[in-house]
Amino acid sequence: EIKTTIIVLVGPTIVSFPRETYVVALGRSVTLQCAASGFPVPQITWLKDGALVRNSRTLQLLTDGSLFLRSVEAQDEGEYTCSVKNSVGNASASARLTILYAPEIIAPVSPRLNASTGETVVLRCTVAGSSPVVYRWFRD
């Protein structure tokens, strides 16, 4: 009697996709979902704006393939890609992470302007913050 073992190789498939867009407030945490199936078991890696993501104090690759971001900062904003591969093939899915943060005046209006009657004055105020930023001007 002859026995034969057949091993079927299956290319990776992403079975739990990250949402297309994640919007998170500054300082909050978020988990970007990604799970895959296939044989051999696919390796899951994450990229941010094309660069490999590694575990750090604020980024953690979870055992289920998801990516956990602790206490997000403005620089965490970007395009995240879950990439899965095994010896048969590869697959990927991407998500955009947008960080919401309060407006901050980074170049205030000059505290003192001199102008003659009838002269046009331009007041400039540079602000950083999540779009859209609403400006309100007050006099006195």
CORSUL-V765310 format. One line per field, one symbol per residue. ss: DSSP state (H for helix, E for strand, C for the rest). phi: phi as a letter, one per 20 degrees, with the letter a starting at -180 (. if undefined). burial: # if it has 9 or more other ideal C-beta (glycine too) atoms within 8 Angstrom, else .. A space follows every 50 residues. Layout:
ss->???
phi->???
burial->???
//
This chain:
ss->CCCCCCCCCEEEEEEECCCCEEEEECCCCEEECCEEEEECCCEEEEEECC EECCCCCCEEECCCCCEEECCCCHHHCEEEEEEEECCCCEEEEEEEEEEE CCCEEEECCCCCCCCCCCCCCCCCCEEECCCCCCCCCCCC
phi->.ddcdddeecffcedcefffcdccfgnedbdefacccqbfgfedcdccln dgedgbfddceefenfdddelgcgfffqedcedcbbfeabbbbcbdddde bffcfdbffgfbcdbegneecdddbecdrffeedecdcdm
burial->........######.#.#...#.#.#..########.##..#.#####.. ..#....##.##..######.#...#..########.#.##########. #.......................#.#.##..........
//
